[in-house]
Amino acid sequence: MTELWQWSATDLAASIRAGEISSRELIDDVLDRIDEVNPALNALVAVDHDGARSAADEADRLIGSGAEVGPLHGVPVSIKANLDVEGQPTTSGVVAFADKVATADAPSVRNLRDAGAIVIGRSNLPEFGLRGTTDGPLYGRTVNPWHDTAAPGGSSGGAAAAAAAGMGPLHQGSDIGGSLRFPSIACGVASVKPTAHRVPVFNSTSSGDRAPASISASVQGMICREVADVRLATSVMIRPDPRDPNCPPVPWDGPTLDSPITVAVAEPGDLAHTGIVELLERAAAQLAEAGYRVVRVETPSIDEPFDGWFSTLVTEMDGAMTATVERFGSPEVRQLLAWTVQAGEILDRDAYIAALGRRTGLLREWNLFLDEHPLLLTPFMLSPMFDWDFDTKSFEETMWVLERSKYAFGVNYLGLPAGTIGMDLVEDRPAGIQLIGRRFREDLICDGLEAIERANGVMARRLWDRAEVTSAA
């Protein structure tokens, strides 16, 4: 019999509601799996054994009483260590913040709990969530379960490594420049970066609200092994919360579109590795086989949104973060922030206002394109996954990676939804593709990702019999 930790959240929740399995059985099995593989991977940095078991017993009591329960009832979820969980520290990976305890659940945590999910632990991230890998002085390095010198991605690298290694089916993360999708690709799993403002955001531990471009670029979402779980959990997370006045009450499922739905394919460009191009072509063929109309057309510029991220957001970061990072950060993260600022452009007031105005124009161009082509298939990284310590080596190596990440940062700047899925290995490291969609049509993105997943299989399942899962270090 397949062990419960290998099941999808969708199947687990249905089986718990039907009384076929208990939440306590599931939580015990997942905790055993965590105890087996997490010491080698360091994906989860705090595991609440007692609290999770107690919550599972209460979940089973509710099932026994015949009470109405939510769509994630009794299913475990991990929460990234930069999001508030009541009574737990929100460290953001920073040593100086180790005792910064949250007084309330963040909105998405509350939404997950209201749906019946059980918070089982916290996932690792780099300091301040600033790196494209996951390592730092507070928690140490997260190891990619596929390849011990490859980055697990960042900043939600702990979540993705935990998902791939079977430490439960649901792992919350966040994304301001690819931090859901880099780890998803790096660890061969799935994620959707929702539309800007789609998931309500608020931390009681935060010192203040973010500036305009950062608010629009930063979102929360879910990393899972299977796309159906991303769909289910993200649809739960989007419920508005009064603490976030920007979150719109838009339903998860949009209007049905006429068939066949058109998928445009982006031109990968000269920087793209041949293995990445091959995966893009494979995904295009799989979508065509699934009944999509696949076309090759010129897309709006992704380079200008990429440049826009590195002007407006870097300007905001320099003003809001530099002093704090200089005071509390490690030498590595201080150097990386300096390189990020060097890679971008610090705008004066008039240039900053003009750039935000131009962002509206860019989004209009993309909206018009996506009105004709509801989905756009792109590479995510134009290269195989980078080494775990790439951003400590030199400015030049950091820039090499950034230049191959334009489809990550550009989509954040536009605030458009985008999903990624691992497909296969390229140079022995997981790789995959990205689907960009219309605003508030994450449901269409999930449909397309599921078509690719059906054709390729769930990539993480290939990992579980490999010795590296338990011996990587």
C-alpha positions in Angstrom: 0.0 0.0 0.0 1.2 3.5 -0.8 2.2 5.3 2.3 0.0 8.3 3.3 2.9 10.8 2.9 2.9 10.0 -0.8 -0.8 10.9 -1.3 -2.0 14.1 -2.7 -3.8 16.6 -0.4 -6.9 16.3 -2.6 -7.1 12.5 -2.0 -6.1 12.8 1.6 -8.8 15.4 2.4 -11.5 13.3 0.6 -10.5 10.1 2.4 -10.5 11.9 5.8 -14.0 13.3 5.1 -15.2 9.8 4.1 -13.8 8.2 7.2 -11.4 6.0 5.2 -8.3 7.3 7.0 -7.9 9.4 10.1 -6.0 12.7 10.3 -3.9 11.3 13.2 -2.8 8.4 10.9 -1.8 10.9 8.3 0.0 13.3 10.6 1.9 10.5 12.3 3.0 9.2 8.9 4.1 12.6 7.6 6.0 13.3 10.9 7.8 10.0 10.5 8.8 10.9 7.0 10.0 14.3 8.2 12.1 12.7 10.9 13.6 10.4 8.3 14.6 12.8 5.6 14.7 16.3 7.0 17.9 16.0 9.0 19.8 15.6 5.7 17.9 18.3 3.8 17.1 21.0 6.4 13.9 22.0 4.6 11.8 22.4 7.7 13.4 24.4 10.5 10.7 23.9 13.1 8.4 20.9 13.3 5.5 21.0 15.8 5.1 17.3 16.6 2.9 17.8 19.6 0.7 20.6 18.2 0.1 18.8 14.9 -0.9 15.5 16.7 -3.2 17.4 19.0 -4.8 19.2 16.0 -5.2 15.9 14.2 -7.0 14.4 17.1 -9.4 17.4 17.2 -9.9 17.0 13.4 -10.8 13.4 13.9 -13.2 14.3 16.7 -15.0 16.7 14.4 -15.4 14.1 11.7 -16.8 11.7 14.3 -19.3 14.2 15.4 -20.7 14.7 11.9 -19.7 18.4 11.8 -19.3 20.1 8.5 -15.6 20.4 7.7 -13.5 22.3 5.2 -11.8 21.2 2.0 -8.4 20.7 3.6 -9.7 19.1 6.8 -6.9 17.2 8.7 -4.2 17.8 6.0 -0.8 19.1 7.0 0.7 22.3 5.7 4.1 24.0 6.3 4.4 27.8 6.5 7.4 29.8 5.4 9.3 31.4 8.3 8.5 34.9 7.1 4.7 34.6 7.5 3.0 35.0 10.9 1.7 32.0 12.7 0.2 33.0 16.1 2.5 32.2 19.0 5.5 31.4 16.8 8.5 33.6 15.8 8.4 35.2 12.3 12.2 35.3 11.8 12.5 35.9 8.0 15.7 33.9 8.4 17.4 36.7 10.4 19.2 35.9 13.7 18.2 39.2 15.3 14.5 38.4 14.6 14.6 34.9 16.2 12.3 36.0 19.1 9.9 38.2 17.1 6.7 36.3 18.0 3.5 36.8 16.0 0.3 37.8 17.9 -2.0 36.5 15.2 -2.1 34.3 12.2 -1.5 36.0 8.9 -4.6 36.1 6.6 -3.6 33.2 4.4 -2.6 31.1 7.5 -6.1 31.8 8.9 -7.7 30.9 5.6 -5.8 27.6 5.5 -6.7 26.8 9.1 -10.4 27.7 8.5 -10.3 25.2 5.6 -9.1 22.5 8.1 -5.4 22.4 7.4 -3.0 21.6 10.2 0.2 23.7 10.5 2.9 21.1 10.9 6.0 23.2 10.8 8.0 26.1 9.3 10.0 26.1 6.1 13.5 27.5 5.6 14.4 30.7 3.8 17.4 32.9 3.3 17.9 36.1 5.3 15.2 38.6 4.6 14.1 36.3 1.7 16.6 38.1 -0.5 18.5 35.2 -2.1 17.8 32.9 -5.0 19.0 30.0 -2.9 18.2 29.0 0.7 21.0 29.4 3.2 21.7 31.7 6.1 23.2 32.0 9.6 20.0 31.4 11.5 18.9 28.0 10.0 21.7 27.0 7.7 21.5 25.6 4.2 18.6 23.7 2.6 19.9 20.9 0.3 18.2 20.2 -3.0 16.9 16.6 -2.7 17.8 15.9 -6.3 21.3 17.2 -6.5 23.5 18.2 -3.5 25.3 21.1 -5.3 22.3 22.6 -7.0 20.3 25.4 -5.4 16.9 24.4 -4.0 15.8 27.8 -5.2 14.9 30.8 -3.1 13.5 32.3 -1.2 10.9 29.5 -0.7 13.6 26.8 -1.0 12.7 25.0 2.2 9.0 24.7 1.0 10.0 23.2 -2.3 12.6 20.8 -1.0 10.0 19.6 1.6 7.4 19.1 -1.1 9.7 17.1 -3.3 11.0 14.9 -0.5 7.5 14.0 0.7 7.3 16.0 3.9 3.5 16.5 3.4 1.6 17.7 0.4 1.2 21.4 1.0 3.9 24.1 1.5 3.1 27.8 1.6 5.6 30.3 0.1 5.9 33.8 -1.2 7.2 35.4 -4.4 8.4 38.9 -5.2 10.9 38.0 -8.0 10.4 34.3 -8.5 10.5 32.9 -5.0 7.7 30.4 -5.5 8.7 29.5 -9.0 12.5 29.2 -8.7 12.2 26.6 -6.0 9.4 24.8 -7.8 11.5 24.4 -10.9 14.7 23.7 -8.8 13.0 20.8 -6.9 10.8 19.4 -9.7 7.5 20.3 -8.2 4.6 22.7 -9.0 3.5 26.2 -8.0 1.4 29.1 -9.2 2.3 32.7 -8.4 -1.2 34.3 -8.1 -2.2 37.6 -9.6 -1.1 40.7 -7.7 -3.2 41.2 -4.5 -5.0 37.9 -5.1 -4.0 36.4 -1.7 -4.5 38.7 1.4 -1.3 39.8 3.1 -0.6 41.1 6.6 2.0 40.4 9.2 1.5 41.6 12.8 5.3 41.4 13.1 5.9 43.8 10.2 7.3 47.2 11.0 5.2 48.8 8.2 3.6 48.4 4.8 5.5 48.0 1.6 5.8 50.6 -1.1 3.6 50.5 -4.3 5.7 48.4 -6.7 6.7 45.9 -4.0 3.0 45.5 -2.9 2.1 44.7 -6.5 5.0 42.4 -7.2 4.9 40.4 -3.9 2.4 37.6 -3.5 1.8 34.4 -1.5 1.0 31.0 -2.9 1.5 27.3 -2.5 4.2 24.8 -3.6 3.1 21.2 -4.0 4.0 18.0 -5.8 0.8 17.9 -7.8 -1.0 20.7 -9.6 -4.4 19.7 -8.2 -3.1 20.4 -4.7 -1.8 23.8 -5.8 -5.3 24.5 -7.2 -7.1 23.4 -4.1 -4.9 25.2 -1.6 -4.5 28.4 -3.5 -8.3 28.6 -4.0 -8.6 28.5 -0.2 -6.0 31.1 0.4 -7.6 33.8 -1.7 -10.5 34.6 0.7 -10.3 38.4 1.4 -9.4 39.6 4.8 -10.1 43.1 6.1 -6.5 43.5 7.2 -5.5 43.7 3.5 -7.6 46.4 1.7 -6.0 45.6 -1.7 -7.4 42.0 -1.9 -10.3 41.8 -4.3 -13.3 39.4 -3.8 -12.8 37.7 -7.1 -13.9 34.0 -7.3 -11.3 31.3 -8.1 -13.1 29.9 -11.2 -13.6 32.4 -14.1 -16.0 32.2 -17.0 -15.7 29.2 -19.3 -13.8 30.0 -22.5 -14.6 28.8 -26.0 -12.6 25.8 -27.1 -9.9 25.4 -28.2 -8.1 27.7 -25.8 -5.1 29.4 -27.5 -1.7 29.0 -26.0 1.1 31.2 -27.4 4.7 30.0 -27.2 7.4 32.5 -26.4 10.6 32.7 -28.4 13.2 31.6 -25.9 16.0 33.6 -27.4 19.8 33.2 -27.8 20.5 32.8 -24.1 18.4 29.7 -23.7 20.1 26.3 -23.1 19.2 23.6 -25.6 17.8 21.4 -22.9 15.4 24.2 -21.8 14.3 24.7 -25.4 13.6 21.0 -25.7 11.4 21.1 -22.7 9.5 24.1 -24.0 8.9 22.3 -27.3 7.8 19.1 -25.5 5.3 21.1 -23.3 3.9 22.8 -26.5 3.4 19.5 -28.1 1.7 18.1 -24.9 -0.6 21.0 -24.8 -1.6 20.6 -28.4 -2.2 16.9 -27.8 -4.5 17.9 -24.9 -6.6 20.0 -27.2 -5.1 23.5 -26.9 -4.5 25.6 -30.0 -0.8 26.3 -29.9 0.5 29.2 -31.9 3.8 31.0 -32.4 3.3 34.8 -32.3 5.3 37.8 -31.2 4.7 38.7 -27.6 4.9 42.0 -25.8 8.3 42.8 -24.4 9.4 40.9 -21.3 12.7 42.8 -21.2 11.1 46.1 -20.3 9.2 44.7 -17.3 12.4 42.9 -16.2 14.2 46.3 -16.3 11.3 47.9 -14.5 11.7 45.5 -11.6 15.3 46.4 -11.3 14.5 50.1 -11.2 11.4 50.6 -9.2 11.7 47.7 -6.8 15.4 48.2 -6.3 14.7 51.9 -5.6 12.2 50.8 -3.0 14.4 48.1 -1.5 17.3 50.5 -1.2 15.2 53.0 0.7 13.4 50.4 2.9 15.9 47.6 3.5 19.5 48.8 3.1 19.8 50.2 6.7 18.2 47.1 8.2 20.2 44.6 6.2 23.4 46.5 7.0 22.6 46.4 10.7 21.3 42.8 11.1 22.4 40.9 8.0 25.3 38.6 7.4 28.2 39.7 5.2 26.8 37.4 2.4 23.4 39.1 2.3 24.9 42.6 2.6 27.0 41.9 -0.4 24.1 40.4 -2.4 21.9 43.5 -1.7 24.8 45.7 -2.8 25.1 43.7 -6.0 21.3 43.8 -6.6 21.4 47.6 -6.2 24.4 47.7 -8.6 22.4 45.6 -11.1 19.5 48.0 -11.0 19.0 51.7 -11.0 18.1 54.0 -8.1 15.5 56.4 -9.4 14.8 60.0 -8.3 11.3 61.0 -7.5 10.2 62.1 -11.0 11.8 59.0 -12.6 10.1 56.7 -10.0 6.7 58.2 -10.7 7.2 58.0 -14.4 8.2 54.3 -14.1 5.1 53.4 -12.2 3.0 55.1 -14.8 4.8 53.2 -17.6 4.1 50.0 -15.7 0.4 50.6 -16.2 1.1 50.9 -19.9 3.1 47.7 -20.0 0.4 45.8 -18.2 -2.2 47.2 -20.7 -0.1 45.8 -23.6 0.1 42.4 -21.9 -3.7 42.4 -21.0 -4.5 43.0 -24.7 -2.2 40.2 -25.8 -3.6 37.8 -23.2 -7.2 38.7 -24.2 -6.4 37.0 -27.6 -4.0 34.4 -26.2 -5.3 33.3 -22.7 -2.1 31.4 -21.9 1.6 32.0 -22.8 4.1 29.2 -22.5 7.6 30.4 -21.7 10.8 29.1 -20.2 11.3 30.0 -16.6 15.1 29.9 -16.2 16.9 30.0 -19.6 19.6 27.9 -18.1 19.8 24.7 -16.0 19.5 25.3 -12.2 22.4 27.2 -10.8 24.7 26.2 -7.9 23.5 26.7 -4.3 26.2 29.3 -3.6 26.2 31.2 -6.9 25.3 34.5 -5.4 28.4 34.6 -3.1 31.0 34.1 -5.8 31.0 37.3 -7.8 28.9 40.1 -9.2 29.5 38.7 -12.7 28.1 35.2 -11.8 25.1 36.7 -10.0 24.4 38.8 -13.1 24.7 35.7 -15.3 21.9 34.1 -13.4 19.8 37.3 -13.3 20.1 37.8 -17.0 18.6 34.3 -17.5 15.7 35.0 -15.2 13.8 37.7 -17.1 10.6 35.6 -17.3 10.6 35.4 -13.5 11.1 39.0 -12.5 9.2 40.5 -15.4 6.0 38.6 -14.5 6.2 39.9 -10.9 6.6 43.5 -12.1 3.5 43.1 -14.2 1.5 41.4 -11.4 0.3 38.7 -13.8 -0.3 35.1 -12.6 2.2 32.5 -13.6 2.6 28.8 -12.8 5.6 26.5 -13.1 6.0 22.8 -13.2 9.1 20.5 -13.1 9.2 18.2 -16.2 12.6 16.5 -16.4 16.3 16.8 -15.7 18.6 19.0 -17.6 22.3 18.4 -16.8 21.1 16.2 -14.0 19.1 19.1 -12.4 15.3 19.5 -12.4 14.0 21.9 -15.0 10.6 22.8 -16.4 8.4 25.5 -17.9 6.2 28.5 -17.0 2.6 29.3 -18.0 1.6 33.0 -17.8 -2.1 33.7 -17.8 -4.7 36.5 -17.7 -5.2 38.4 -14.4 -7.3 36.3 -12.0 -7.3 33.3 -14.2 -5.1 31.0 -12.2 -7.7 28.3 -12.9 -6.7 28.4 -16.6 -3.0 28.1 -15.6 -3.7 25.1 -13.4 -5.7 23.5 -16.3 -2.7 23.8 -18.6 -0.2 22.7 -16.0 -2.3 19.6 -15.3 -2.3 18.7 -19.0 1.5 18.8 -18.9 1.6 16.9 -15.7 -0.6 14.1 -17.1 1.8 13.7 -20.1 5.0 13.7 -18.0 3.8 12.2 -14.7 4.4 13.7 -11.3 8.1 14.4 -11.3 8.7 14.1 -7.5 7.6 10.5 -7.6 10.8 9.6 -9.5 12.8 11.0 -6.6 11.5 8.9 -3.7 13.4 5.7 -4.4 16.7 7.5 -4.8 19.2 7.2 -2.0 20.1 10.9 -2.3 16.8 11.9 -0.7 18.1 10.6 2.7 21.8 10.9 2.3 22.4 14.3 0.6 24.5 16.6 2.7 
